[in-house]
Amino acid sequence: EAHRGAFVTELGPDEVLELFEVRAALEAEAAGLVALKITEPDIVLLRQMQELSVSAVAAEDDHSFPELFDLHDLIAQLAGNRRLTTLMNQVNGELRLMRSRSGQSAVRAQQALHEHDELIECLANGDVEGSRRTMRAHLDASRNNTLALMFPETPDQP
């Protein structure tokens, strides 16, 4: 039947920026929640996922970031707030195509891995504000990279 099924919304730079602003607010809060209540098994899980991500990036022919492992999804799960997770999934669903293209850059993939290392250390140390700040800085870098790739005529955001 016509007009039924999946569809893709074209996002302009303003919409992408708005989504990244919401994403940063939600994920920074999720990181803070995880830092408040992180357990040793959580730390092991985060570090294992990071090791898998590092190996996967190295194994990719173009050294891009694999969609297979998503530290952000794990952090949402560990935050233990279903409503927060639902909102994060909604925003990330809208950004999914943009995120996959952003991760295709080998340079950005290496930067993201380094940023994930910093975030995991903040989380493991129970540093609530450091976790929030590090997540926000990571997503700011992701936003800037995404905008530069998708809309090269758009100036960098602060």
MDTraj code that builds the backbone (N, CA, C; nanometers):
import mdtraj as md
import numpy as np

residues = "GLU ALA HIS ARG GLY ALA PHE VAL THR GLU LEU GLY PRO ASP GLU VAL LEU GLU LEU PHE GLU VAL ARG ALA ALA LEU GLU ALA GLU ALA ALA GLY LEU VAL ALA LEU LYS ILE THR GLU PRO ASP ILE VAL LEU LEU ARG GLN MET GLN GLU LEU SER VAL SER ALA VAL ALA ALA GLU ASP ASP HIS SER PHE PRO GLU LEU PHE ASP LEU HIS ASP LEU ILE ALA GLN LEU ALA GLY ASN ARG ARG LEU THR THR LEU MET ASN GLN VAL ASN GLY GLU LEU ARG LEU MET ARG SER ARG SER GLY GLN SER ALA VAL ARG ALA GLN GLN ALA LEU HIS GLU HIS ASP GLU LEU ILE GLU CYS LEU ALA ASN GLY ASP VAL GLU GLY SER ARG ARG THR MET ARG ALA HIS LEU ASP ALA SER ARG ASN ASN THR LEU ALA LEU MET PHE PRO GLU THR PRO ASP GLN PRO".split()
xyz = np.array([
    [0.0833, -0.1180, 0.0000],
    [0.0000, 0.0000, 0.0000],
    [0.0878, 0.1244, 0.0000],
    [0.0499, 0.2254, -0.0722],
    [0.1281, 0.3484, -0.0791],
    [0.1274, 0.4210, 0.0548],
    [0.2376, 0.4896, 0.0825],
    [0.2519, 0.5737, 0.2020],
    [0.2474, 0.4944, 0.3321],
    [0.2902, 0.3702, 0.3273],
    [0.2958, 0.2897, 0.4489],
    [0.4364, 0.2346, 0.4645],
    [0.4741, 0.2036, 0.5870],
    [0.6059, 0.1463, 0.6113],
    [0.7032, 0.2510, 0.6625],
    [0.8310, 0.2187, 0.6523],
    [0.9356, 0.3055, 0.7048],
    [0.9594, 0.4233, 0.6129],
    [1.0004, 0.5343, 0.6725],
    [1.0384, 0.6503, 0.5937],
    [1.1564, 0.7178, 0.6605],
    [1.2302, 0.7934, 0.5826],
    [1.3473, 0.8631, 0.6331],
    [1.3206, 1.0124, 0.6263],
    [1.3418, 1.0800, 0.7367],
    [1.3232, 1.2238, 0.7409],
    [1.4554, 1.2906, 0.7075],
    [1.4499, 1.3859, 0.6168],
    [1.5689, 1.4648, 0.5860],
    [1.5908, 1.5634, 0.6999],
    [1.7058, 1.5605, 0.7605],
    [1.7374, 1.6530, 0.8679],
    [1.8336, 1.7590, 0.8160],
    [1.8011, 1.8834, 0.8421],
    [1.8912, 1.9925, 0.8087],
    [1.9852, 2.0196, 0.9246],
    [2.0805, 2.1104, 0.9075],
    [2.1776, 2.1382, 1.0130],
    [2.1142, 2.1859, 1.1432],
    [2.0076, 2.2654, 1.1344],
    [1.9428, 2.3144, 1.2565],
    [1.8790, 2.2008, 1.3355],
    [1.8148, 2.1078, 1.2645],
    [1.7516, 1.9938, 1.3317],
    [1.8567, 1.9016, 1.3943],
    [1.9655, 1.8805, 1.3220],
    [2.0733, 1.7962, 1.3756],
    [2.1317, 1.8607, 1.5013],
    [2.1541, 1.9904, 1.4962],
    [2.2064, 2.0621, 1.6124],
    [2.1118, 2.0488, 1.7313],
    [1.9829, 2.0677, 1.7090],
    [1.8854, 2.0548, 1.8170],
    [1.8871, 1.9139, 1.8764],
    [1.8913, 1.8127, 1.7904],
    [1.8941, 1.6755, 1.8394],
    [2.0204, 1.6485, 1.9212],
    [2.1350, 1.6994, 1.8752],
    [2.2578, 1.6800, 1.9518],
    [2.2522, 1.7529, 2.0864],
    [2.1878, 1.8681, 2.0909],
    [2.1732, 1.9396, 2.2186],
    [2.0905, 1.8574, 2.3172],
    [1.9820, 1.7994, 2.2692],
    [1.8983, 1.7145, 2.3549],
    [1.9758, 1.5884, 2.3939],
    [2.0446, 1.5305, 2.2968],
    [2.1233, 1.4099, 2.3237],
    [2.2279, 1.4357, 2.4317],
    [2.2991, 1.5478, 2.4208],
    [2.4029, 1.5797, 2.5193],
    [2.3425, 1.5957, 2.6583],
    [2.2280, 1.6617, 2.6681],
    [2.1636, 1.6802, 2.7985],
    [2.1248, 1.5456, 2.8601],
    [2.0630, 1.4602, 2.7793],
    [2.0182, 1.3297, 2.8293],
    [2.1351, 1.2389, 2.8654],
    [2.2336, 1.2306, 2.7763],
    [2.3437, 1.1366, 2.7994],
    [2.4395, 1.1850, 2.9078],
    [2.4530, 1.3161, 2.9233],
    [2.5355, 1.3675, 3.0336],
    [2.4704, 1.3301, 3.1669],
    [2.3390, 1.3409, 3.1736],
    [2.2682, 1.3020, 3.2958],
    [2.2803, 1.1518, 3.3196],
    [2.2684, 1.0725, 3.2132],
    [2.2839, 0.9271, 3.2274],
    [2.4227, 0.8936, 3.2816],
    [2.5252, 0.9594, 3.2297],
    [2.6616, 0.9346, 3.2774],
    [2.6734, 0.9701, 3.4254],
    [2.6123, 1.0816, 3.4657],
    [2.6148, 1.1202, 3.6069],
    [2.5460, 1.0175, 3.6949],
    [2.4339, 0.9654, 3.6496],
    [2.3622, 0.8631, 3.7263],
    [2.4452, 0.7362, 3.7413],
    [2.5122, 0.6970, 3.6331],
    [2.5964, 0.5768, 3.6391],
    [2.7107, 0.5987, 3.7381],
    [2.7743, 0.7157, 3.7334],
    [2.8863, 0.7435, 3.8237],
    [2.8423, 0.7375, 3.9704],
    [2.7188, 0.7765, 3.9966],
    [2.6658, 0.7734, 4.1339],
    [2.6560, 0.6324, 4.1907],
    [2.6257, 0.5361, 4.1039],
    [2.5937, 0.4024, 4.1555],
    [2.6705, 0.2896, 4.0883],
    [2.7817, 0.3235, 4.0255],
    [2.8566, 0.2220, 3.9512],
    [2.9097, 0.1138, 4.0447],
    [2.9082, -0.0097, 3.9946],
    [2.9603, -0.1238, 4.0707],
    [3.0826, -0.1788, 3.9981],
    [3.1556, -0.2626, 4.0656],
    [3.2731, -0.3247, 4.0025],
    [3.2346, -0.4055, 3.8787],
    [3.1263, -0.4853, 3.8838],
    [3.0865, -0.5560, 3.7609],
    [3.0512, -0.4600, 3.6459],
    [2.9929, -0.3437, 3.6783],
    [2.9637, -0.2440, 3.5746],
    [3.0928, -0.1951, 3.5095],
    [3.1929, -0.1695, 3.5921],
    [3.3222, -0.1202, 3.5426],
    [3.3849, -0.2248, 3.4502],
    [3.3790, -0.3499, 3.4912],
    [3.4330, -0.4588, 3.4085],
    [3.3604, -0.4631, 3.2743],
    [3.2288, -0.4513, 3.2772],
    [3.1486, -0.4538, 3.1555],
    [3.1845, -0.3379, 3.0620],
    [3.1963, -0.2176, 3.1162],
    [3.2340, -0.1012, 3.0366],
    [3.3712, -0.1198, 2.9720],
    [3.4655, -0.1698, 3.0511],
    [3.6014, -0.1891, 2.9986],
    [3.6066, -0.3001, 2.8939],
    [3.5278, -0.4046, 2.9137],
    [3.5216, -0.5121, 2.8138],
    [3.4641, -0.4603, 2.6822],
    [3.3585, -0.3793, 2.6920],
    [3.2997, -0.3240, 2.5696],
    [3.4005, -0.2339, 2.4993],
    [3.4750, -0.1573, 2.5769],
    [3.5758, -0.0694, 2.5164],
    [3.6846, -0.1513, 2.4470],
    [3.7283, -0.2597, 2.5089],
    [3.8288, -0.3464, 2.4465],
    [3.7762, -0.4053, 2.3154],
    [3.6499, -0.4471, 2.3142],
    [3.5893, -0.4994, 2.1916],
    [3.5834, -0.3908, 2.0840],
    [3.5506, -0.2690, 2.1250],
    [3.5440, -0.1582, 2.0294],
    [3.6809, -0.1273, 1.9709],
    [3.7827, -0.1247, 2.0553],
    [3.9194, -0.0982, 2.0081],
    [3.9610, -0.2054, 1.9081],
    [3.9349, -0.3310, 1.9404],
    [3.9695, -0.4411, 1.8498],
    [3.8922, -0.4322, 1.7192],
    [3.7657, -0.3974, 1.7286],
    [3.6823, -0.3894, 1.6088],
    [3.7275, -0.2760, 1.5175],
    [3.7627, -0.1612, 1.5755],
    [3.8125, -0.0487, 1.4933],
    [3.9413, -0.0908, 1.4234],
    [4.0299, -0.1580, 1.4957],
    [4.1563, -0.2025, 1.4366],
    [4.1321, -0.3034, 1.3249],
    [4.0277, -0.3857, 1.3382],
    [4.0002, -0.4902, 1.2402],
    [3.9277, -0.4382, 1.1164],
    [3.8586, -0.3255, 1.1291],
    [3.7868, -0.2689, 1.0143],
    [3.8879, -0.2270, 0.9085],
    [3.8588, -0.2571, 0.7843],
    [3.9499, -0.2197, 0.6757],
    [3.9762, -0.0696, 0.6734],
    [3.8731, 0.0073, 0.7005],
    [3.8887, 0.1533, 0.6962],
    [3.9064, 0.2140, 0.8357],
    [3.9182, 0.1285, 0.9380],
    [3.9360, 0.1702, 1.0772],
    [3.8243, 0.2623, 1.1248],
    [3.7032, 0.2366, 1.0760],
    [3.5877, 0.3141, 1.1192],
    [3.5327, 0.2544, 1.2477],
    [3.4410, 0.3282, 1.3098],
    [3.3832, 0.2832, 1.4360],
    [3.2719, 0.1835, 1.4082],
    [3.2745, 0.0672, 1.4734],
    [3.1726, -0.0346, 1.4477],
    [3.0401, 0.0027, 1.5134],
    [2.9312, -0.0229, 1.4453],
    [2.7995, 0.0018, 1.5043],
    [2.7615, -0.1109, 1.5995],
    [2.8381, -0.2177, 1.5958],
    [2.8085, -0.3362, 1.6743],
    [2.8098, -0.3090, 1.8248],
    [2.9034, -0.2286, 1.8705],
    [2.9196, -0.2043, 2.0132],
    [2.8842, -0.0590, 2.0417],
    [2.7902, -0.0362, 2.1316],
    [2.7504, 0.1005, 2.1610],
    [2.7614, 0.1268, 2.3104],
    [2.8695, 0.1925, 2.3469],
    [2.8936, 0.2281, 2.4863],
    [2.7805, 0.3161, 2.5388],
    [2.7255, 0.3991, 2.4530],
    [2.6183, 0.4892, 2.4945],
    [2.4943, 0.4106, 2.5377],
    [2.4622, 0.3047, 2.4643],
    [2.3490, 0.2200, 2.5022],
    [2.3749, 0.1518, 2.6361],
    [2.4966, 0.1063, 2.6572],
    [2.5311, 0.0419, 2.7835],
    [2.5198, 0.1409, 2.8997],
    [2.5663, 0.2623, 2.8800],
    [2.5560, 0.3644, 2.9854],
    [2.4091, 0.3925, 3.0159],
    [2.3259, 0.4009, 2.9127],
    [2.1822, 0.4213, 2.9346],
    [2.1240, 0.3079, 3.0186],
    [2.1633, 0.1861, 2.9863],
    [2.1145, 0.0691, 3.0607],
    [2.1611, 0.0753, 3.2062],
    [2.2891, 0.1085, 3.2272],
    [2.3439, 0.1124, 3.3627],
    [2.2862, 0.2268, 3.4457],
    [2.2366, 0.3317, 3.3793],
    [2.1768, 0.4440, 3.4522],
    [2.0515, 0.3991, 3.5270],
    [1.9840, 0.2983, 3.4730],
    [1.8706, 0.2399, 3.5442],
    [1.7457, 0.3264, 3.5459],
    [1.7324, 0.4162, 3.4493],
    [1.6150, 0.5030, 3.4430],
    [1.5469, 0.4763, 3.3085],
    [1.4361, 0.4045, 3.3132],
    [1.3691, 0.3617, 3.1899],
    [1.3219, 0.4794, 3.1054],
    [1.2722, 0.5825, 3.1691],
    [1.2233, 0.6979, 3.0926],
    [1.3390, 0.7704, 3.0231],
    [1.4494, 0.7827, 3.0932],
    [1.5681, 0.8445, 3.0335],
    [1.6146, 0.7617, 2.9130],
    [1.6176, 0.6310, 2.9299],
    [1.6578, 0.5416, 2.8215],
    [1.5638, 0.5541, 2.7021],
    [1.4341, 0.5612, 2.7281],
    [1.3358, 0.5767, 2.6202],
    [1.3608, 0.7047, 2.5422],
    [1.3831, 0.8153, 2.6125],
    [1.4089, 0.9427, 2.5454],
    [1.5399, 0.9388, 2.4668],
    [1.6435, 0.8789, 2.5266],
    [1.7718, 0.8654, 2.4570],
    [1.7556, 0.7837, 2.3294],
    [1.6805, 0.6748, 2.3376],
    [1.6591, 0.5906, 2.2202],
    [1.5843, 0.6661, 2.1106],
    [1.4882, 0.7487, 2.1510],
    [1.4126, 0.8272, 2.0539],
    [1.5040, 0.9256, 1.9807],
    [1.5845, 0.9995, 2.0563],
    [1.6754, 1.0978, 1.9959],
    [1.7809, 1.0273, 1.9109],
    [1.8400, 0.9217, 1.9645],
    [1.9433, 0.8498, 1.8901],
    [1.8873, 0.7807, 1.7667],
    [1.7606, 0.7402, 1.7718],
    [1.6970, 0.6834, 1.6535],
    [1.6918, 0.7847, 1.5406],
    [1.6611, 0.9085, 1.5751],
    [1.6567, 1.0139, 1.4735],
    [1.7960, 1.0463, 1.4207],
    [1.8974, 1.0272, 1.5052],
    [2.0346, 1.0599, 1.4657],
    [2.1122, 0.9405, 1.4113],
    [2.0532, 0.8224, 1.4101],
    [2.1270, 0.6988, 1.3792],
    [2.2042, 0.7069, 1.2474],
    [2.1427, 0.7523, 1.1413],
    [2.2119, 0.7610, 1.0124],
    [2.3288, 0.8585, 1.0221],
    [2.3078, 0.9708, 1.0871],
    [2.4147, 1.0696, 1.1034],
    [2.5290, 1.0104, 1.1857],
    [2.4955, 0.9399, 1.2926],
    [2.5973, 0.8813, 1.3787],
    [2.6799, 0.7781, 1.3040],
    [2.6164, 0.6968, 1.2201],
    [2.6920, 0.5938, 1.1484],
    [2.7880, 0.6582, 1.0489],
    [2.7444, 0.7662, 0.9853],
    [2.8338, 0.8347, 0.8911],
    [2.9487, 0.9013, 0.9643],
    [2.9219, 0.9584, 1.0804],
    [3.0263, 1.0248, 1.1587],
    [3.1344, 0.9247, 1.1994],
    [3.0926, 0.8037, 1.2376],
    [3.1863, 0.7010, 1.2807],
    [3.2668, 0.6397, 1.1685],
    [3.2334, 0.6732, 1.0432],
    [3.3067, 0.6171, 0.9302],
    [3.4435, 0.6817, 0.9125],
    [3.4686, 0.7910, 0.9803],
    [3.5986, 0.8572, 0.9734],
    [3.6951, 0.7866, 1.0677],
    [3.8069, 0.7373, 1.0128],
    [3.9060, 0.6668, 1.0957],
    [3.9621, 0.7589, 1.2033],
    [3.9839, 0.8842, 1.1696],
    [4.0368, 0.9797, 1.2678],
    [3.9362, 0.9998, 1.3798],
    [3.8091, 1.0195, 1.3446],
    [3.7058, 1.0401, 1.4459],
    [3.6886, 0.9144, 1.5300],
    [3.6984, 0.7977, 1.4684],
    [3.6852, 0.6723, 1.5436],
    [3.7923, 0.6644, 1.6525],
    [3.9166, 0.6995, 1.6194],
    [4.0249, 0.6976, 1.7189],
    [3.9995, 0.8005, 1.8292],
    [3.9526, 0.9183, 1.7896],
    [3.9207, 1.0217, 1.8894],
    [3.8104, 0.9726, 1.9825],
    [3.7066, 0.9123, 1.9244],
    [3.5952, 0.8635, 2.0049],
    [3.6412, 0.7564, 2.1033],
    [3.7295, 0.6678, 2.0590],
    [3.7821, 0.5649, 2.1499],
    [3.8563, 0.6289, 2.2669],
    [3.9364, 0.7302, 2.2384],
    [4.0086, 0.8010, 2.3446],
    [3.9095, 0.8694, 2.4396],
    [3.8081, 0.9329, 2.3839],
    [3.7061, 0.9991, 2.4663],
    [3.6309, 0.8971, 2.5513],
    [3.6036, 0.7804, 2.4959],
    [3.5379, 0.6741, 2.5722],
    [3.6266, 0.6292, 2.6879],
    [3.7584, 0.6173, 2.6641],
    [3.8514, 0.5813, 2.7726],
    [3.8411, 0.6817, 2.8877],
    [3.8430, 0.8103, 2.8525],
    [3.8333, 0.9156, 2.9551],
    [3.7017, 0.9046, 3.0314],
    [3.5940, 0.8812, 2.9586],
    [3.4627, 0.8693, 3.0217],
    [3.4578, 0.7497, 3.1161],
    [3.5093, 0.6370, 3.0708],
    [3.5078, 0.5163, 3.1546],
    [3.5868, 0.5396, 3.2825],
    [3.6985, 0.6096, 3.2738],
    [3.7764, 0.6394, 3.3952],
    [3.6974, 0.7263, 3.4918],
    [3.6292, 0.8282, 3.4403],
    [3.5454, 0.9129, 3.5264],
    [3.4351, 0.8304, 3.5922],
    [3.3702, 0.7449, 3.5135],
    [3.2643, 0.6601, 3.5668],
    [3.3188, 0.5659, 3.6737],
    [3.4327, 0.5010, 3.6437],
    [3.4926, 0.4043, 3.7361],
    [3.5326, 0.4699, 3.8677],
    [3.5700, 0.5978, 3.8619],
    [3.6088, 0.6710, 3.9832],
    [3.4898, 0.7312, 4.0561],
    [3.3694, 0.7102, 4.0025],
    [3.2504, 0.7659, 4.0658],
    [3.2453, 0.9185, 4.0582],
    [3.3129, 0.9747, 3.9598],
    [3.3199, 1.1203, 3.9426],
    [3.1974, 1.1674, 3.8636],
    [3.0944, 1.2096, 3.9359],
    [2.9670, 1.2460, 3.8739],
    [2.9841, 1.3641, 3.7783],
    [3.0412, 1.4732, 3.8266],
    [3.0557, 1.5928, 3.7419],
    [3.1551, 1.5685, 3.6283],
    [3.2631, 1.4979, 3.6575],
    [3.3596, 1.4644, 3.5523],
    [3.2970, 1.3776, 3.4449],
    [3.2111, 1.2845, 3.4846],
    [3.1424, 1.1979, 3.3886],
    [3.0490, 1.2794, 3.3003],
    [2.9747, 1.3695, 3.3618],
    [2.8840, 1.4551, 3.2841],
    [2.9622, 1.5428, 3.1866],
    [3.0670, 1.6043, 3.2374],
    [3.1486, 1.6963, 3.1566],
    [3.2154, 1.6216, 3.0396],
    [3.2682, 1.5034, 3.0682],
    [3.3375, 1.4243, 2.9660],
    [3.2393, 1.3754, 2.8598],
    [3.1204, 1.3316, 2.9023],
    [3.0189, 1.2887, 2.8056],
    [2.9787, 1.4070, 2.7179],
    [2.9580, 1.5223, 2.7780],
    [2.9172, 1.6400, 2.7000],
    [3.0267, 1.6781, 2.5994],
    [3.1530, 1.6770, 2.6423],
    [3.2639, 1.7107, 2.5516],
    [3.2716, 1.6092, 2.4370],
    [3.2511, 1.4823, 2.4689],
    [3.2518, 1.3767, 2.3674],
    [3.1410, 1.4002, 2.2650],
    [3.0227, 1.4325, 2.3119],
    [2.9107, 1.4545, 2.2203],
    [2.9241, 1.5854, 2.1439],
    [2.9888, 1.6844, 2.2040],
    [3.0175, 1.8091, 2.1305],
    [3.1101, 1.7791, 2.0123],
    [3.2119, 1.6972, 2.0359],
    [3.3044, 1.6600, 1.9285],
    [3.2316, 1.5800, 1.8207],
    [3.1442, 1.4902, 1.8628],
    [3.0658, 1.4105, 1.7684],
    [2.9742, 1.5010, 1.6859],
    [2.9100, 1.5947, 1.7526],
    [2.8223, 1.6900, 1.6830],
    [2.9002, 1.7691, 1.5784],
    [3.0145, 1.8239, 1.6192],
    [3.0939, 1.9047, 1.5262],
    [3.1406, 1.8224, 1.4069],
    [3.1825, 1.6996, 1.4315],
    [3.2265, 1.6117, 1.3240],
    [3.1098, 1.5793, 1.2301],
    [2.9953, 1.5475, 1.2884],
    [2.8778, 1.5142, 1.2081],
    [2.8361, 1.6315, 1.1207],
    [2.8292, 1.7493, 1.1803],
    [2.7892, 1.8675, 1.1035],
    [2.8900, 1.8970, 0.9918],
    [3.0182, 1.8817, 1.0220],
    [3.1216, 1.9086, 0.9206],
    [3.1121, 1.8096, 0.8039],
    [3.0805, 1.6839, 0.8340],
    [3.0679, 1.5828, 0.7294],
    [2.9405, 1.5996, 0.6471],
    [2.8314, 1.6236, 0.7164],
    [2.7015, 1.6257, 0.6502],
    [2.6684, 1.7605, 0.5865],
    [2.7192, 1.8671, 0.6486],
    [2.6868, 2.0016, 0.6023],
    [2.8146, 2.0849, 0.6021],
    [2.9049, 2.0592, 0.5077],
    [3.0364, 2.1246, 0.5109],
    [3.0292, 2.2770, 0.5082],
    [2.9187, 2.3328, 0.4634],
    [2.9071, 2.4786, 0.4568],
    [2.8692, 2.5402, 0.5915],
    [2.8355, 2.4564, 0.6935],
    [2.7943, 2.5070, 0.8232],
    [2.9155, 2.5373, 0.9097],
    [2.9219, 2.6571, 0.9716],
    [3.0350, 2.6870, 1.0596],
    [3.0332, 2.5989, 1.1835],
    [3.1515, 2.5775, 1.2430],
    [3.1619, 2.4977, 1.3660],
    [3.0764, 2.5583, 1.4761],
    [3.0241, 2.4712, 1.5598],
    [2.9434, 2.5139, 1.6736],
    [3.0356, 2.5310, 1.7941],
    [2.9928, 2.6141, 1.8899],
    [3.0771, 2.6317, 2.0113],
    [3.0824, 2.5070, 2.0951],
])
top = md.Topology()
chain = top.add_chain()
for i, resn in enumerate(residues, 1):
    res = top.add_residue(resn, chain, resSeq=i)
    for name in ("N", "CA", "C"):
        top.add_atom(name, md.element.get_by_symbol(name[0]), res)
traj = md.Trajectory(xyz[None], top)
